[in-house]
Amino acid sequence: MNNLDFLKKIRPVGYFKNDYLYACYIALYQFAIDYCKNKKVLDAACGMGFGSYYLKQQAAEVVGIDISDHALEHARQQYSADGLAFEKIDATHMPFPDQSFDVIVSIETYEHIPPELAVRFLAEAKRILKPGGCLIISTPNSPVYSKISKTPDHINEVDVDTFDISLATYFPDREFYYQRKNVLQEMKAFYSVIRSDRFKLRELIPNSWKQAVKKRIAKNITMEMDALLTKLKVHQASSKYDVEDAVIQVVVCRM
């Protein structure tokens, strides 16, 4: 689904600083939705709810869960559809019966879960998936992501091997994908500036100036939305090692 009017309509007001950040998430949900047609889907850590609503355009039923009251309040107010529900549930301790869902979607969640609880989340995901179901999970690839952004609430950023070892304990059948490959090479000048600005003095610069600089040294993040979504599309990796120079690692884990 690449209807730009629809994507504009469901975008949470004031939540994303720019189109690029929003497109990063939408592109991940665009990948996930292909697995969700006529399925019962869990959106684990759904945040503001736009992704759950997006998945519901193809899924038979979507349950979005999160622990943030603020996020869930927004989700319930802004996104309504038959077969769509939002519930306050901790993804590491889910009350659903065994084999409840066909698909679990976990977009940029794993890095927010302490390591000792992240394994519990994976165990829970396996427990509530139906036979033949799948977990679609994405998380930053720490060696690359750490050179782009320092995110304080990312308490469990991992590299490709570490992530795969954790997943393999519960899901022997895994397919590897990636988003934003070769970014450090393509936008070397831009990220050099970002890394040198430890105190975020760039926040004091007028936005019009910042946008002008971005257009000169970071064209990839100032494209129109349709071009951004093409650039940010998730691609299949030839092996897990093909993911090592990507910003985001995506894995489809099958039961």
Number of C-alpha atoms within 10 A of each C-alpha: 16 13 8 10 8 11 16 13 10 15 19 15 9 7 10 12 9 11 16 19 13 19 26 19 16 22 21 26 22 19 17 24 24 12 22 24 17 13 19 20 30 28 24 26 25 27 23 23 29 23 25 30 24 20 27 25 16 17 22 16 22 28 21 26 24 21 15 16 12 11 18 21 14 15 24 15 9 15 18 14 11 9 12 19 19 23 17 14 17 15 23 17 13 15 11 12 10 13 14 17 25 21 29 27 29 23 22 20 20 26 21 16 19 13 16 9 14 19 18 15 20 20 17 19 29 23 18 21 23 18 14 9 21 26 26 23 21 22 25 26 25 21 16 19 21 14 14 18 12 11 11 7 10 16 13 18 22 20 18 23 14 11 17 17 12 14 20 13 11 18 20 13 12 18 16 20 22 27 25 18 21 15 17 19 10 14 15 14 13 17 19 13 12 16 15 9 12 10 9 11 9 14 10 8 10 9 11 9 10 13 12 12 13 15 13 11 16 18 13 17 20 17 15 12 18 13 13 20 21 12 18 22 17 23 15 15 18 11 11 19 11 16 26 21 21 23 23 24 29 30 22 20 22 20 16
